[in-house]
Every structure is written in C-alpha cells, then in structure tokens.
Amino acid sequence: MKLVIASDIHGSAYWCERLLEQVESEKPDTLVLLGDILYHGPRNDLPKGHDPKSVVKMLNAMARNILAVRGNCEAEVDQMVLDFPCMADYAVLMDGSRQIYLTHGHLWSPESLPPLPDGSAFLYGHTHVKVNEDMPHPLGGTIRVVNPGSVSIPKDGSNSFAVYENGEFQLRELV
C-alpha cells in the first residue's frame, strides 16, 4: 500500500497543483486528505493562489483515488461540490494488521487519542506543523503519530505532505 497524505489545502489552487504534481510522481494507491480542503478559515490569511473552484476541479478529476476526512473548516456545501466523501470525522485503513487512523486533529489529537491497538498509526493535520514520531499510547503500547504539515499555510516554514510506503512514513516538502 502506498499513500500520499496531505492536510490543510485551504482552497489554494497554487499549492494543490504542487501537491498533485507529487501525486503524479509518487503514483500512490490513494491520496489521503486530512481535512480543511476548500475554506481558509477566519483565523488564516488567504493562501497563495486561493481559488477553491479550481481546487474542486483538480480533486474531482481524481475522486476515485481520494480518501478524505472532515476538518474544522469543512461544511455541507463543500460536500455538495466535491465528488468524494469529505464529512466523516475519521476513517480507518488497514495495512495488514496495522491500523491507520485518519482524522483532522480538532476532535482527536495526540493529546486526546482514540483507543488504538499497539503498533497503530495516528494521522492528523490541523496544527499545520509536521510530526513523524513514535509515542506511548495512554492505554499502553506505542503508536506512530504523523502530521504531514500544511499544503498551503504551514506554521513551521515549509509547505509539505507525507508518503506511506512499505510500512514507513516520510515527510516531504512541496516546492
């Protein structure tokens, strides 16, 4: 299983296009979107190339290969224009016996984890800051915690995404 994992596009056609160039290069089985796809939110400035209608067209063209969860900026109107489901609070993928839990990070977070089996991966966005580390789960065992950062409004200085392949997560920068 190969995944390209991204979060917090916030309606930036410029950065969405950079992301999709990487998707084309990486050729993943699935593009995972961890929320905040179209709307930039009242706390953020408009990202470079803000054009949600163009983002809709780009993503709808590959809707069959997208798995998305709802961010704190998603609304019912977003689902009306996107051709893939985007309103679930979380999703779970299985890679063999490894559970990969996908969420945006505003409901579940590393500080408030859902119950997960030992060896699981917890993927989230929301903070716009990259993370890729093991951490102990409060219920016991260890889980991998991954935040791909933000495609369009990074809080740590680099626009980014993640790749999952052969059981490993890698953080990558968009240019």
N, C-alpha and C positions, 0 to 999 in steps of 0.2 A: 504494500500500500504506500502510495506517495501522495502527500498533501502539500499544497501551498496554503498557508494560513495568514490571514490578514485581518486587520481591525481598523475601525475609525477612518473610513474613506471621507466621510463628511461632505459628500457631494462634489469633490474635486475631480473634474474630468482629467486635468493635467496629471495628477498622481495616480488616478485609476488607470490611465493609459500606461504609465510606467509599470504599474503592478501587472497589467495584462501582458506586457512585453515579457516580464519574468515568467508568467504562467505559460506563455507560448514556448519559452526557452526550457523551462523545467519539465513540461509535459506531465503534470500531476494527474492522478485519477480524479481528484476532487479539489476544487477551490473552496476553502472554508472561510466564511466571513463571520467575524465575531461581533457584528453589530455596528451601529452608527454609520449606516451606508450612505444615506442621502442628505440628511439635515445636519447642519453645523452646530446647532445648539446656541442658546442665548449667551453662554459664557465665552464662546470662541469667536475670534475674528473669522471672516470668510477666508477659507483656504485658497491657495493659488489655483487659478483655473476653475473656480466654483461654477459648476454647470450641472446640476443634478439631472436634468433631462438627458444630457449626453451620457452620464454615468448609467442611467437606466438603460439606454440603448446598448451600451457596451456590455453590461452584465446580462441583460436579457438575451443577447446573442449566444451566451454560453450557459443559459439557465439550467440545462440538464446536468451540468457538472459542478453546480454550486450547492453547498450546504451552508445555510445561514441561520444565525440566532438573532434575537431581538436585542438591540442596545437601548440605552435610556433615551435616545433621540428618535427611535422608530415610532411610527404612528400608523393607524389603519390605512391612511391614504398612501403610505409607502407600499403596502401590500397590494393596493389597487393598481399600481403601475409596474411592479416587479413581477416577473413570470416564475419566480421560485419562492417557496415559503420563507418568510423572514420574521415571523412573530412569535416563535417559540422561545421561552426563557432559557432553554438549554437543549442540547442534543447529546447523544452518546454514540460514539463509534467504537467498534471492537477491532483490534488488530491482534488476531489470535486470541490469547486470554487477557490481553491488556485492554483495559477500559480507558477510553479517551473522552473526557468530559468537556464539552464546549459550552461556554457561556460568555456573556459580555463582561461581567465583573461588577455590576452595580447591585446585583442581588446576592450572588455567591462570589466570594473572593478568597485570596489566600488567608485572610484574617477570619473568614467565615466559610469554611469549606463544607461541601455536602459530604455525606458518608461515602467514601470511595475505598475499593479494595487496595491492598498493598500493591505497589508497582503501577498504579494507575497514573494517568497524566491529566492534569487540570489546566485547560487552556482558557484564557480570558484576555480581554482588551481593557477598555475604559480608562486606564490611567495614562495611556499614551507613552508609557515607559517600558522598554524591553526587559524581559526576565527570562532566564532559562536555567533553572536550578532544581536540585532535589531538596525536599523539605520533609520533616516529620509530619505525619497526619496526627491531629489530636486524638484520634481513635486508635492509633497505633500504626506502625509501618511507615513506609516512605512513599511519597508521590513526587512526580516531576511536575513542576509548575512552570508554565510557559506563557509569556505575554509577547506577541510579535511587535509591540510598539504601535505606532500610528502610521498609516499610509500617508496622511496629509497634514496632520497637526501634531508633530512629535513634541513631547515635553523634555526629551533627552538629547535633542540636537540632530537626530537623523531619522529620515523617513524610512520605514522598514517593514519587513514581513518575516515569516518563518517558513521553513521547509521541514517536513517529517518524512523520513525515508529510512528503511531498514532499522526501524525501532529507535532512531535518533532524531533529535530536534536540532536545527541550526537556525540562528538568527542571521538575516541578510539585510543589507541596506539597499534602498532604491536610489538610483541616480538619474 
